[in-house]
Amino acid sequence: MDRPPDSTRDEGNQPAPGDDNPIMQCTPYREAVSARFDGESPGLPAGELDAHLAACPGCAAWSRRAELVTRMAVEVERYIV
């Protein structure tokens, strides 16, 4: 594909838009949220995790979606078992 020489688009795989806050490293917090929903230790102090969720709209939204998916899985499991 030909592009103009002044193009600043990078080649290759790129992270998905909104994957992480450009200032914060969100992956450890999202893993901690997932662990919390699974009843496991989040591996982070609860206050630190909660503070991040309060400050990061992307992770707060991710947490709400993860909570919904977790609840749905629990409900489905009740009907299957």
C-alpha positions in Angstrom: 0.0 0.0 0.0 1.5 3.4 -1.0 1.3 6.2 1.5 2.5 9.7 1.3 6.1 10.1 2.6 5.0 12.4 5.4 2.7 9.8 6.9 3.4 9.2 10.6 1.4 6.0 10.9 3.5 3.2 12.4 3.7 -0.2 10.7 2.7 -3.5 12.3 0.6 -4.4 15.2 -0.6 -1.6 17.4 -2.3 -1.6 20.8 -6.1 -1.3 20.7 -7.4 2.2 21.2 -8.3 2.7 24.9 -6.4 -0.4 25.9 -4.4 1.5 28.6 -4.5 5.0 29.9 -1.5 6.8 28.2 -0.2 7.9 31.7 -1.2 4.9 33.8 -0.2 1.3 33.4 -3.6 -0.3 33.7 -2.9 -4.0 33.1 -2.0 -4.9 36.7 -5.1 -3.1 37.9 -7.3 -4.9 35.4 -5.8 -8.3 36.5 -6.4 -7.3 40.1 -10.1 -6.5 39.4 -10.4 -9.9 37.6 -8.9 -11.7 40.5 -11.1 -9.9 43.0 -14.2 -10.9 41.0 -13.0 -14.5 41.0 -12.6 -14.5 44.8 -8.8 -14.5 44.6 -6.3 -12.1 46.1 -6.0 -9.1 43.8 -2.2 -9.0 44.6 -2.5 -5.2 45.3 -3.7 -3.4 48.4 -7.5 -2.8 48.1 -7.1 0.9 48.6 -4.6 1.2 45.8 -6.9 -0.7 43.4 -9.9 1.3 44.5 -8.0 4.6 44.1 -6.9 3.6 40.6 -10.5 2.7 39.6 -11.7 6.1 40.9 -9.0 7.9 38.9 -9.1 5.9 35.6 -12.3 6.0 33.6 -11.1 3.2 31.3 -10.5 0.8 34.1 -13.7 1.8 35.9 -15.6 1.0 32.7 -13.6 -2.2 32.2 -14.4 -3.2 35.8 -18.2 -2.7 35.3 -18.1 -4.8 32.2 -16.1 -7.5 33.9 -18.5 -7.5 36.8 -21.4 -8.0 34.5 -19.7 -10.9 32.7 -18.8 -12.5 36.0 -22.4 -12.3 37.2 -23.7 -13.7 33.9 -21.3 -16.6 34.1 -22.4 -17.4 37.7 -26.1 -17.3 36.6 -25.4 -19.6 33.6 -23.5 -22.0 35.9 -26.5 -22.2 38.2 -28.7 -23.4 35.4 -26.2 -25.9 34.0 -25.4 -27.6 37.3 
